[in-house]
Amino acid sequence: MKLPLPHVSHRTLTIAAALVGVVSLAIGAHAALMSKRAMDAARAAVTAEQTGAAARGSRLALVIGNGHYPDASAPLSQPINDARALTATLRHNGFDVDVVEDASKDDINRAVGRLKSKIRPESVVLLFFGGYGVQAGRESYMIPVDATIWKESDVRRDGVSIESVLDTMKEQGARAKLVVIDASRRNPYERRFRAFSHGLAPINAPDNALVLSSATPGKVADDSRGEHSVLVSELLNNLNAQVASAESVFNKTRVAISRASDGEQVPSVSSSLLEDVNFGG
């Protein structure tokens, strides 16, 4: 037996269809609203991060490790190891690091140019050089691996002045300038035009700068037999110990090396910092 189908009027069907449409629109509108809120929240998070990054300022570093000098009797094993280890630590601390190994003078100048292009008024900028350094005319020079040095004037021609790099940082408006120079080694050049090695000259720090050098000005320091130099080993220890203040890191490094060597090697720290500068985030 067939049951009679209920009669549904055209008007009822129209009303039902309209209700379904209204519900669908409501659901769609709610989904669109939720999606918009999610997008707005994501944009706000990105904006907050960008604002925070701008407030903190960029962290830039140029790290140079030179080990293979044709004029030396043997390669320096530590500077490249030091450059790689310091690069890893600085990147962990949020630095944008440009690392150059066995750099020629052109390599160094190009790297300084890249650094210059990135510096902004709120930037904290660090320079590290490990290798041979020579003073000439009361100024200290990083020696590239392709330098040809027979007299003191050759140092000014083929070397790269540390103070010139600091001047570049200052001219670009860097907020803080940090320098670590591990180059107070007995080198194969000075004996050609001097009776003894004078080490490095004092490095004049511009405003809001902090400079750490591996030995007192005018002194030389012999390399240890370890994988890393004494200076970088102790510097890494302090950085990895989460000692946030750059000035504290440099001073602790200086004191530790001086004590461990019974005063035979006393790193130099020169500061003109006008504010606290931290290595941490």
C-alpha positions in Angstrom: 0.0 0.0 0.0 1.4 3.4 -1.0 1.2 6.1 1.6 0.2 9.5 0.3 3.1 12.0 0.1 2.6 15.1 2.2 1.7 18.1 0.2 4.3 20.8 0.3 3.3 24.1 -1.1 5.5 26.2 -3.4 5.5 28.9 -0.8 6.8 26.6 1.9 9.6 25.5 -0.4 10.5 29.1 -1.1 10.6 29.9 2.6 12.8 26.9 3.4 15.2 27.7 0.6 15.5 31.3 1.9 16.2 30.1 5.4 18.9 27.8 4.1 20.4 30.7 2.2 20.3 32.9 5.3 22.0 30.2 7.4 24.7 29.6 4.8 25.4 33.3 4.6 25.6 33.6 8.3 28.0 30.6 8.5 30.1 32.1 5.6 30.1 35.5 7.3 31.3 34.0 10.6 34.0 32.1 8.9 35.1 35.2 7.0 35.2 37.2 10.3 37.2 34.5 12.0 39.7 34.4 9.1 40.0 38.2 9.1 40.6 38.2 12.9 43.3 35.5 12.5 45.0 37.5 9.7 44.8 40.7 11.8 46.4 38.8 14.7 49.2 37.5 12.5 49.8 40.9 11.1 49.9 42.4 14.6 52.4 39.7 15.7 54.7 40.5 12.7 54.4 44.2 13.3 55.3 43.8 17.0 58.3 41.6 16.1 59.4 44.2 13.5 58.9 47.0 16.0 60.8 45.1 18.6 63.7 44.3 16.2 63.9 48.0 15.2 64.0 49.0 18.9 66.7 46.5 19.6 68.6 47.5 16.5 70.4 45.2 14.1 73.4 43.2 15.2 76.2 43.0 12.6 79.6 41.4 12.7 82.5 41.1 10.3 84.8 38.2 11.3 88.1 37.8 9.6 90.5 34.8 10.2 93.8 34.8 8.3 96.1 31.8 8.7 98.0 31.2 5.5 100.7 33.9 4.9 103.2 33.1 2.2 105.9 35.0 4.1 105.5 33.1 7.3 107.5 29.9 8.0 104.3 28.0 8.8 100.5 28.6 8.7 98.7 30.0 11.7 96.3 27.3 12.7 94.3 29.2 15.3 92.8 32.3 13.5 90.5 30.3 11.2 89.4 28.0 14.0 88.7 31.1 16.1 86.8 32.8 13.3 84.5 29.8 12.8 83.8 29.3 16.5 83.2 33.0 17.2 80.9 33.1 14.1 78.8 30.3 15.5 78.5 31.9 18.9 77.6 35.4 17.5 75.0 33.9 15.2 73.5 32.2 18.2 73.3 35.6 19.9 71.4 37.1 17.0 74.3 38.7 15.0 74.2 38.8 11.2 77.8 37.6 10.6 79.9 38.0 7.5 82.9 35.7 7.9 86.0 35.8 5.7 88.9 33.4 5.8 92.5 33.9 4.4 91.4 37.3 3.2 93.3 39.4 0.7 93.2 43.2 0.9 90.5 43.2 -1.7 88.6 40.6 0.2 88.8 42.7 3.4 87.8 45.9 1.6 84.8 44.2 -0.1 83.7 42.8 3.3 84.0 46.2 4.9 81.9 47.6 2.0 79.2 45.0 2.7 79.2 45.8 6.4 78.9 49.5 5.6 75.8 48.9 3.5 74.0 47.2 6.3 74.8 49.6 9.2 71.8 51.6 10.5 71.7 54.2 13.3 70.6 51.6 15.9 73.1 48.9 14.8 75.5 47.3 17.1 78.6 46.4 15.0 81.4 44.0 15.8 84.8 43.6 14.0 87.0 40.5 14.8 90.4 40.0 13.2 92.7 37.1 13.9 96.0 36.9 12.1 99.1 39.1 11.9 98.9 42.8 12.8 101.5 45.5 12.5 101.7 49.0 13.7 103.0 51.8 11.5 102.9 55.5 12.2 101.2 54.9 15.6 98.4 53.1 13.9 97.5 49.4 13.9 96.9 47.5 10.6 95.3 44.1 9.8 97.6 42.3 7.4 96.0 40.6 4.5 97.4 37.3 3.3 98.6 38.8 0.0 100.5 41.7 1.6 104.1 42.3 0.4 105.9 44.0 3.2 109.6 44.9 3.2 109.5 48.4 4.8 107.1 50.3 7.1 105.5 52.2 4.3 104.4 48.9 2.8 102.3 48.3 5.9 100.3 51.4 5.2 100.0 50.4 1.5 99.0 46.8 1.9 97.5 46.7 5.3 94.0 47.7 6.4 93.8 50.2 9.2 91.7 49.0 12.2 90.8 52.6 13.0 89.6 53.2 9.4 87.1 50.4 9.9 86.0 52.0 13.2 85.7 55.4 11.3 83.4 53.7 8.8 81.2 52.4 11.5 81.0 55.8 13.1 80.3 57.6 9.7 77.4 55.2 9.1 75.9 56.1 12.4 76.4 52.7 14.2 75.0 53.0 17.8 77.8 50.9 19.3 81.2 49.7 17.9 82.8 46.5 19.3 86.3 45.4 18.2 88.3 42.2 19.0 91.8 42.1 17.6 93.8 38.9 18.1 96.9 39.9 16.2 99.6 40.8 18.7 101.8 38.0 17.3 105.4 38.0 16.4 105.1 38.4 12.7 107.5 37.8 9.7 107.5 41.4 8.6 108.7 43.7 11.3 112.1 42.0 11.5 112.7 43.3 8.0 112.6 47.0 9.1 112.9 46.9 12.9 115.2 45.3 15.4 112.3 43.8 17.4 108.6 43.5 17.3 106.5 46.3 18.7 103.2 44.6 18.8 100.2 46.8 18.1 99.7 50.5 18.7 96.9 51.8 21.0 93.6 51.8 19.1 91.7 55.0 19.5 88.1 54.2 20.2 85.5 56.7 18.8 82.4 57.5 20.8 80.5 54.5 22.2 83.1 52.0 21.2 84.7 49.0 23.0 88.0 47.5 21.9 89.7 44.3 23.1 93.2 43.4 21.9 95.1 40.3 22.8 98.1 42.1 24.4 99.0 45.4 25.9 100.0 48.0 23.2 103.6 47.5 22.2 103.7 43.9 23.5 103.6 40.6 21.7 101.9 37.4 22.7 103.0 33.9 21.7 100.4 31.5 20.5 99.3 28.6 22.7 99.2 25.0 21.4 95.4 24.7 21.6 92.8 24.7 18.9 91.9 28.3 19.7 94.0 31.3 20.8 94.0 32.1 24.5 92.1 35.3 23.8 89.3 33.6 21.8 89.1 30.6 24.2 88.4 32.9 27.1 86.2 35.2 25.2 84.0 32.2 24.1 83.9 31.0 27.7 82.5 34.3 28.8 80.1 34.6 25.9 78.8 31.0 26.5 78.4 31.7 30.2 75.7 34.3 29.3 77.6 37.2 30.6 75.4 39.7 28.7 77.3 43.0 29.1 79.9 43.4 26.4 82.1 45.4 28.7 81.8 42.7 31.4 82.7 40.0 28.8 85.8 41.9 27.6 87.0 42.7 31.2 86.5 39.2 32.5 88.4 37.9 29.5 91.3 40.3 30.2 91.5 39.4 33.9 91.3 35.7 33.3 94.1 35.7 30.7 96.3 38.0 32.9 95.9 35.7 35.9 96.4 32.5 33.9 99.7 33.8 32.4 100.9 35.3 35.7 100.9 38.7 34.0 102.9 37.6 31.0 100.0 38.3 28.7 97.7 41.2 29.6 95.0 41.9 27.0 94.1 45.6 26.4 90.5 46.9 26.9 89.7 50.4 25.7 86.2 51.7 26.3 84.3 54.9 25.3 80.9 53.3 25.8 78.2 55.7 26.8 75.6 53.0 27.5 75.2 49.3 28.3 75.7 47.1 25.2 74.7 43.4 25.5 75.7 40.4 23.5 72.5 38.6 24.5 69.1 39.1 22.8 
